[in-house]
Amino acid sequence: MMKINNLPARTWNHLNMNDTSVSLDLTCAGPLDYEEELPAGVDRVTGRGISPFSDRPLRTGLGTEFDMAMGDTGIKPSGYIVSEKNKIEMPVYQTFKYDSEDDCNVNLMDYTIGENGCLTVIQNFVSEETAKEKTAIVQNRYTIAKGGSLTIVQIQALSDNFTFFSDIGGHIDNDGNFKLVQIILGGGRNYYGSFTDLVGKSSKVDVDVAYSLNRQQTLDMNYVGNHCGKLSESDINVSGVMKGEAKKLFRGTIDFHCGCSGSKGAELENVLLIDDTIVNQTIPLILCDEEDVEGAHGATIGRLDDNILLYLNSRGIEKSEAYALMERAKLDAVAGQIKDKRTRDYVAAKIDEMTA
């Protein structure tokens, strides 16, 4: 048993929201042979490809225990290196098709972005319907040098019999930028975490997440913007729809450390509740050890207004159709953050299937 998605500072213990305990058997875990399209200019190596620019330990969103467990598997990471001033225009496409008989697959990814380098990575997670319980784990670790940029896009549409872990963490140097876009459409039990260490001056992280939960799906999230550099910025936006007996716990933390003067951080969650049987939990957290900073957080949680439903009904739109329209709007808004047309079209087709 290990604890994951730990809050940087504990809140009321009796709410049982400070962390999550999971039992994870990694004795038979092995890497999935995923499909890959690698553009010219990206060097792929076996083993840790990260060359940290500082001696700070690299933390990930799911936490230290989880990161250590990944190292203990002995699985070699796939390292990707973008050299200095190399701006890669085409994305790296990675497709994870979980169609083998393996009970547990673990894939470790490392990205090193050189000074003023640029890279976009698109990860697509798919599976066929299966009666067998399976576990899929993907960890992305990165360092972004001065002026560098890394974008990671994840689209997850696994069947309900999957337990899925997405663990992300990295360092950003001066003027560096990390953007994360996640579309969560499947998986029975989902655990997502991202820890961004904003070490450099004017470093920046943008996180946009959209999810749709139904039936008995669960989603446990932990996103941290760790401000250490001056004038650093973090923006965390999460938007979702909950139906059936779904359960969700969102943890969002903006942590201002002494010395990060002039930094700004904001987080916002917007949740549309459709059924009375869902369980929704949210912890927006701001920690501050520096005076000259700006932090904001908020959450909008609820149903469609009765007046809106009445108006739509007068225009021939039934209640179920109205909620489907709103669900699509929330997913489309985040999908619109994806610059790659091929991926946007794929996500649009998946959303069409879900909201039909």
C-alpha positions in Angstrom: 0.0 0.0 0.0 1.4 3.4 -0.9 0.1 7.0 -0.6 -0.1 9.1 -3.7 -1.4 12.6 -4.7 -0.2 14.1 -1.4 -1.1 17.7 -0.8 2.0 19.9 -0.1 0.3 21.0 3.2 -2.2 18.9 5.0 -5.8 20.2 5.5 -8.5 18.8 7.7 -7.6 15.1 8.3 -11.1 14.0 9.0 -12.1 14.8 5.4 -9.6 12.1 4.1 -8.6 14.3 1.2 -4.9 15.0 2.0 -3.8 12.0 0.0 -5.0 8.7 -1.5 -3.9 5.1 -0.6 -3.6 2.6 -3.4 -2.4 -1.0 -3.6 -0.2 -1.5 -6.6 1.3 -4.9 -7.6 4.3 -4.2 -10.0 6.0 -7.6 -9.8 4.9 -8.5 -13.3 4.9 -5.0 -14.7 6.5 -4.5 -18.1 6.6 -1.7 -20.7 4.0 -1.5 -23.5 5.4 -1.5 -27.0 3.7 1.7 -28.1 3.5 3.1 -31.6 5.5 6.2 -32.2 6.0 8.9 -34.9 9.2 10.7 -34.3 10.0 13.9 -36.3 13.4 14.8 -37.4 15.5 16.7 -34.8 14.4 14.7 -31.8 17.0 12.4 -30.4 15.7 9.2 -28.7 17.8 7.4 -26.2 17.3 4.5 -23.8 17.5 5.4 -20.2 17.2 8.6 -18.4 17.5 11.4 -20.9 17.2 14.2 -18.3 20.2 16.5 -17.5 18.9 18.6 -14.6 20.2 22.2 -14.6 20.1 22.2 -10.8 20.7 19.8 -8.0 17.0 20.1 -6.9 15.3 16.7 -6.6 12.8 16.2 -9.5 9.3 15.7 -8.0 6.2 14.3 -9.7 2.5 14.9 -9.1 1.6 11.4 -7.8 4.4 11.7 -5.2 7.7 10.4 -3.9 6.5 6.9 -3.0 5.1 6.4 -6.5 8.2 7.8 -8.2 10.4 5.5 -6.2 8.2 2.5 -7.1 8.6 3.3 -10.8 12.4 3.3 -10.3 12.3 0.0 -8.5 10.6 -1.7 -11.5 13.9 -1.6 -13.3 12.1 -0.5 -16.5 14.3 1.7 -18.7 12.8 5.0 -19.6 12.5 6.3 -23.2 14.6 9.5 -23.3 13.9 12.3 -25.7 16.3 15.2 -26.2 15.8 18.4 -28.2 19.0 20.3 -28.7 19.6 24.0 -28.1 17.6 26.4 -30.4 16.0 23.4 -32.1 12.3 24.2 -32.5 10.5 21.0 -33.6 7.4 22.0 -35.6 5.8 18.5 -35.9 4.6 16.7 -32.8 5.9 13.4 -31.4 2.9 11.1 -31.7 2.7 8.2 -29.2 -0.2 5.8 -29.3 -0.6 3.3 -26.4 -2.9 0.4 -27.5 -3.5 -1.8 -24.5 -4.6 -5.0 -26.4 -2.1 -7.5 -24.9 -2.8 -10.0 -22.1 -0.5 -8.1 -19.7 -2.0 -7.3 -16.3 0.2 -4.2 -15.8 2.1 -2.0 -18.2 4.5 0.7 -17.2 6.0 3.3 -19.6 8.5 5.9 -18.4 9.3 9.0 -20.5 12.0 11.6 -20.0 12.3 14.8 -22.0 15.2 17.2 -22.0 14.5 20.5 -23.8 17.6 22.5 -24.6 17.9 26.3 -24.4 15.3 27.9 -26.7 14.2 24.4 -27.9 10.6 23.5 -28.5 8.7 20.2 -28.6 5.1 19.0 -28.6 4.2 15.4 -27.5 0.8 13.9 -28.1 -0.1 10.7 -26.2 -3.2 8.7 -27.0 -4.4 5.9 -24.7 -6.9 3.5 -26.1 -8.1 -0.1 -25.5 -10.8 -2.5 -26.5 -13.6 -3.5 -24.1 -12.3 -6.2 -21.8 -13.6 -8.1 -18.9 -10.1 -8.4 -17.4 -8.9 -5.9 -14.9 -5.8 -4.1 -16.1 -3.4 -1.4 -14.9 -1.7 1.1 -17.2 0.9 3.6 -15.9 2.6 6.4 -17.8 5.1 8.7 -16.2 6.5 11.8 -17.9 9.5 13.7 -16.5 11.1 16.7 -18.0 13.6 19.5 -17.7 13.2 22.7 -19.7 16.2 24.9 -20.1 16.2 28.7 -20.5 13.7 29.8 -23.1 12.6 26.3 -23.8 9.1 25.0 -24.4 7.4 21.7 -23.9 3.7 20.8 -24.5 2.2 17.4 -23.5 -1.2 16.5 -24.8 -2.9 13.4 -23.3 -6.2 11.8 -24.6 -7.4 8.9 -22.5 -10.3 6.7 -23.7 -9.7 3.4 -22.0 -12.4 0.9 -21.0 -13.9 0.9 -17.5 -11.8 -2.2 -16.5 -8.6 -0.1 -16.5 -6.9 1.5 -13.6 -4.9 4.3 -15.1 -2.0 6.4 -13.6 -0.6 9.5 -15.3 2.3 11.0 -13.4 4.1 14.1 -14.5 6.9 16.3 -13.0 9.7 18.6 -14.1 11.9 21.6 -13.8 11.6 24.9 -15.8 14.5 27.3 -16.1 14.4 31.1 -16.9 11.7 32.1 -19.5 10.8 28.4 -20.0 7.3 27.2 -20.6 5.4 23.9 -19.9 1.8 23.4 -21.2 -0.3 20.4 -20.3 -3.6 19.5 -22.0 -5.5 16.4 -20.7 -8.8 15.0 -22.1 -10.1 12.3 -19.8 -12.9 10.3 -21.4 -12.5 6.8 -20.0 -10.9 4.5 -17.5 -12.6 3.0 -14.5 -10.2 4.2 -11.8 -8.0 7.2 -12.8 -5.2 8.8 -10.9 -3.6 12.0 -12.3 -0.8 14.1 -10.9 1.5 16.9 -12.1 4.1 18.8 -10.2 5.8 21.8 -11.9 8.9 23.2 -10.3 9.1 26.8 -11.5 12.7 27.3 -10.7 13.7 30.0 -13.2 12.8 33.6 -13.5 9.7 34.2 -15.6 9.1 30.4 -15.9 5.5 29.5 -16.7 3.1 26.5 -16.6 -0.4 26.2 -18.1 -2.6 23.3 -17.3 -6.0 22.6 -19.0 -7.9 19.5 -18.1 -11.4 18.3 -19.2 -13.1 15.1 -18.0 -16.4 13.3 -18.4 -17.2 10.8 -15.7 -20.2 8.3 -15.8 -21.3 5.0 -14.3 -18.9 4.2 -11.4 -15.8 5.8 -12.7 -13.5 7.6 -10.3 -10.9 10.3 -10.8 -8.3 11.4 -8.3 -6.2 14.5 -9.2 -3.3 16.5 -7.8 -1.8 19.5 -9.7 0.9 21.7 -8.1 2.5 24.9 -9.3 5.6 25.2 -7.2 6.8 28.9 -7.5 10.5 29.4 -6.7 11.7 31.8 -9.4 10.8 35.5 -9.6 8.0 36.5 -11.9 6.9 32.9 -12.4 3.4 32.1 -13.5 1.0 29.2 -13.1 -2.5 28.7 -14.5 -4.5 25.6 -13.7 -8.0 25.2 -15.3 -10.1 22.0 -14.8 -13.5 21.5 -16.3 -15.7 18.4 -16.1 -19.1 16.7 -16.2 -20.2 14.1 -13.7 -23.0 11.5 -14.1 -24.2 8.2 -12.7 -22.3 7.2 -9.6 -19.0 8.8 -10.5 -16.6 10.1 -7.9 -14.0 12.8 -8.3 -11.4 14.4 -6.0 -9.5 17.5 -7.3 -6.5 18.9 -5.5 -5.0 22.1 -7.0 -2.1 23.9 -5.2 -0.3 27.1 -5.9 2.8 27.2 -3.7 4.6 30.6 -3.4 8.1 30.2 -1.9 10.2 32.9 -0.4 12.1 34.7 -3.2 9.5 34.3 -5.9 8.5 37.9 -5.8 6.3 39.2 -8.6 4.9 35.7 -9.3 1.3 35.0 -10.2 -0.9 31.9 -9.9 -4.5 31.1 -10.6 -6.6 27.9 -10.4 -10.2 27.3 -11.4 -12.4 24.3 -11.5 -15.8 24.2 -13.2 -18.0 21.1 -12.6 -21.4 20.3 -14.1 -23.3 17.9 -11.9 -26.0 15.9 -13.7 -27.1 13.1 -11.3 -27.8 13.1 -7.5 -25.7 10.0 -7.0 -22.3 11.5 -7.8 -19.6 12.3 -5.2 -17.6 15.5 -5.9 -14.7 16.8 -3.8 -12.5 19.8 -4.4 -9.5 21.3 -2.6 -8.2 24.6 -4.1 -5.1 25.5 -2.0 -2.8 28.5 -2.0 0.4 28.4 0.1 2.3 31.7 0.5 5.7 32.4 2.0 6.3 35.6 -0.1 4.6 38.9 0.1 4.8 40.3 -3.4 2.7 37.7 -5.2 -0.8 37.3 -6.7 -2.8 34.2 -6.2 -6.4 33.3 -7.0 -8.5 30.2 -6.8 -12.1 29.3 -7.2 -14.6 26.6 -8.1 -18.0 26.7 -9.9 -20.0 23.6 -9.1 -23.6 22.9 -9.8 -26.4 22.1 -12.2 -27.9 24.0 -15.1 -30.2 26.7 -14.0 -33.9 25.9 -14.1 -34.6 29.1 -16.2 -32.0 28.0 -18.7 -33.6 24.5 -19.0 -37.0 26.1 -19.3 -35.8 28.4 -22.1 -34.1 25.5 -24.0 -37.2 23.3 -23.5 -39.3 26.1 -25.1 -37.0 25.9 -28.1 -37.6 22.1 -28.4 -34.4 21.0 -26.6 -35.1 18.3 -23.9 -33.3 18.3 -20.6 -31.0 15.3 -21.5 -30.1 17.0 -24.8 -29.3 20.3 -23.0 -26.9 18.5 -20.6 -25.3 16.7 -23.6 -24.8 20.1 -25.3 -23.1 21.5 -22.1 -21.0 18.4 -21.8 -19.7 18.8 -25.3 -19.1 22.5 -24.8 -16.9 21.8 -21.8 -14.9 19.2 -23.5 -14.6 21.2 -26.8 -13.3 24.2 -24.9 -10.2 22.3 -23.6 -9.8 20.3 -26.9 -9.6 23.7 -28.6 -6.3 24.2 -26.8 -4.7 21.5 -29.0 -3.0 23.1 -31.9 -2.5 19.9 -33.9 -5.5 19.5 -36.3 -5.1 15.7 -36.6 -5.5 15.4 -32.8 -8.4 17.9 -32.6 -10.3 15.9 -35.2 -9.6 12.7 -33.3 -10.9 14.2 -30.1 -13.9 15.6 -31.8 -14.9 12.2 -33.1 -14.5 10.7 -29.6 -16.6 13.4 -28.1 -19.3 12.8 -30.8 -19.4 9.1 -29.8 -19.8 10.0 -26.1 -22.5 12.7 -26.5 -24.5 11.1 -29.3 
